[in-house]
Structures are given as structure tokens and as C-alpha cells.
Amino acid sequence: MSLLFRKYRFTTVDFNRQMSVVASVLRYSEFGDPAKVVQLEQETVSDPVAGEVLIKTICAPINPADINTIQGKYPVKPTFPAVGGNECVGEVVAVGDQVNRLKIGDRVIPFATGLGTWRSHAVYKETNLMKVPENIGIAEAATITVNPCTAYRMLKDFVPLKPGDSVIQNGANSACGQAIIQLCRAWGIHCVGVVRDRPEINQLRDYLKDLGAVEILTEEELRTTKIFKDGIYQKPKLALNCVGGKNALEVSRHLDNHGVMVTYGGMSREPVTVPTASLIFKDLQFSGFWMTRWTKENAQSPKRSEMFDELFGLIEKRAFGAPAHEMIAFTDYVTAVTKALSIQGFVGKKFLFKF
């Protein structure tokens, strides 16, 4: 057991003896610049009642969707006042009656969306939490429900892939891109990544190839590459797009006949354009994916539990890890959300609140 985990287990006894806990919460009551509209507040958290547990948050990430929600640009609009965040990992510090699956000391993650996880303590229904194996790292646990699950579902649900097949993706240095690369490596799939050119391109190539990418191309190199035409890798059956615009168009040109492009983001804020010839002569398909919708539609599906079991298994075998990330103190939330608003460094870095 790690020193960090022993530390949190030690504090459990103190929290459980208290009649109530004062929590620190990041709350906002209007849409706007997260650094301005989000405020750090204190609130008293009541004891858990039947079917509820009290958790102490260990860390919680800042996702692009969290920022967009606060800005009012996300399809899901919260009820004000709202608490930011959708992911976290925490420790159970008290349980109410009729709690059967969880006990004090368990580490848990949200099994539902929209809970508002940017808070030091919270009472949740036991049914909205999932226990995490003890040997799963803090960063891996805190970030597993969004990007790894998005990567997993896109690779599983659109095209039947087998070892030796090829996948091409843009935004390969993003947190989701890093998850896609690692899953492809674990499953024997050749993943070709596309990134924007930058001064640190060689370091970025090395980093992403170490994760498992077979090739990393800049947007300029993508237009002239012959790695598929010359048979170095099979033409991709699946393309994963989080950029849109001309970048997505160039990626789609490399798809094999009957290939599928799945769009899950639009960082360029430009539409995905589809040439008529791609539809008629190559019979390409263009689909979209939104993890929030999938989760709601499959809340009770065994596919969801199977997905987490496989992801946890890969993490335990050290075949899958958290994206490049930085821990920032929860009290330094202005710095954290400001950094999350801008793209910094040569690889997409995830920022996590540390409590």
C-alpha cells in the first residue's frame, strides 16, 4: 500500500467521527470565463443517510467539456448554482444504512455524469459510485471515465478491428489521442497519428511512439505520405477525428473502401466536409460519438462493466496509463482553469486538482 493511500486511510477515522464535514466547493452561478465566474465556497456536508456514502476527494481533472460547460458552450446546461467537474477519484469516509457494496476506505469514481466533482467532500448515492481496485494509480482512476472510455468505445463500436489493422487519428497528442494509441498497442492495431507541426516535433514523435503509435505525421506530411499506398501499413478501416476542417478531409482521404470516420470533437471549429466521390466510389461512412450520450443509453448495460474491467486490467498490467498531466492545488483553481483554457507544451497535458 502506498504512502499516499495510507495517508488518506489514516484521516478516514477522524472524518467518520465528525457529525458533519465542511467542504470546499468550486461553484458558479452564470456562464462565462471560468477564471472569473467560478468561486471557491465552503459548505457543510451532512452525514450520509440510507443508501449514501460520504467521500473525500483525492483529485479531480479539468476536461475541455468542463470548461465548455462553464462557458455555456456545451450541449448540457446545468442548473444554477452549479458545481464544476465530471470526474474524480475519492475515498469513502462514512457510509449510511443499507450501503452494501462500499465500505470505509474504498476508493471510488463516479458511475454517473453531472455530479459536480470539483469539491473536497460530497455525499453521493452508492449506486452513482464504482469501486476502484487498490493498485490503480490516482491519476489513472481520476481520468478513466471520459477519455479512456471514449477511446475504447470508438475503437470497439464502429468497425470490427483485428490485430494488424490500421487506425488513423488526428489530435494524436490530446488526452484522448494518447488513450487511443495505448489501446491500439494493447490490441495489436497499427495507430497512425496526425499532429500539428511545432518546434518540439521530434520529442513529440518519440513520446507518442513510446506510447505505441507506429507513425506520427504532421499535417503537412499527411498530404504526401505513401505509408499506405506503398503497403507499409494497411489502409485504415477507421479514422478518428477531433479537429475537423481541412485536417479531417486529409485524414479521410487515406481511408480504405467502406472505411468509417468517427468525429468526437471539433478543435478547429470548422465543419467536416465530405467529397461526393468519397461517398459514391469509396462508400465511406461518417459518424459522430459523444460519450455522455453513450453512458446514458448504456447505464445498466453489461458492456459498461466489461469496458471498465478491461481498462482496469490493462492499467494493472501497466499496458495503459494516465495522459501527461500536472497536479495543481485545489485552492489554486484560477491558475488551473486558466492553464486548461490554453494549449501549452508539446503534448496535450491534463490538469488535475489535488485536494
Buried (B, 14 or more C-beta within 10 A) or exposed (E): EEEEBEEBBEEBEEBBEEEEBEBBBBBBEEBEEBBEBBEEEEBEBEBBEEBBBBBBBBBBBBBBBBBBBBBEEBEEEBEEEBBBBBBBBBBBBBBBEEBEEBEBBBBBBBBBBBBBBBBBBBBBBBEBBBBBEEEBBBBBBBBBBBBBBBBBBBBBEBBEBEEEBBBBBBBBBBBBBBBBBBBBBBBEBBBBBBBBEEEEBEEBBEBBBEBBBBBBBBBEBBEEBEBBEEEBBEBBBBBBBBBBBEBBBBBBBBBBEEBBBBBBBBBBEBEBEBEEEBEEEBEBBBEEBBBBEBBEEEEEEEEBEEBBEBBBEBBBEEBBBBBBBBBBEBBEBEEBBEBBBEBEEBBBBBBBBBB
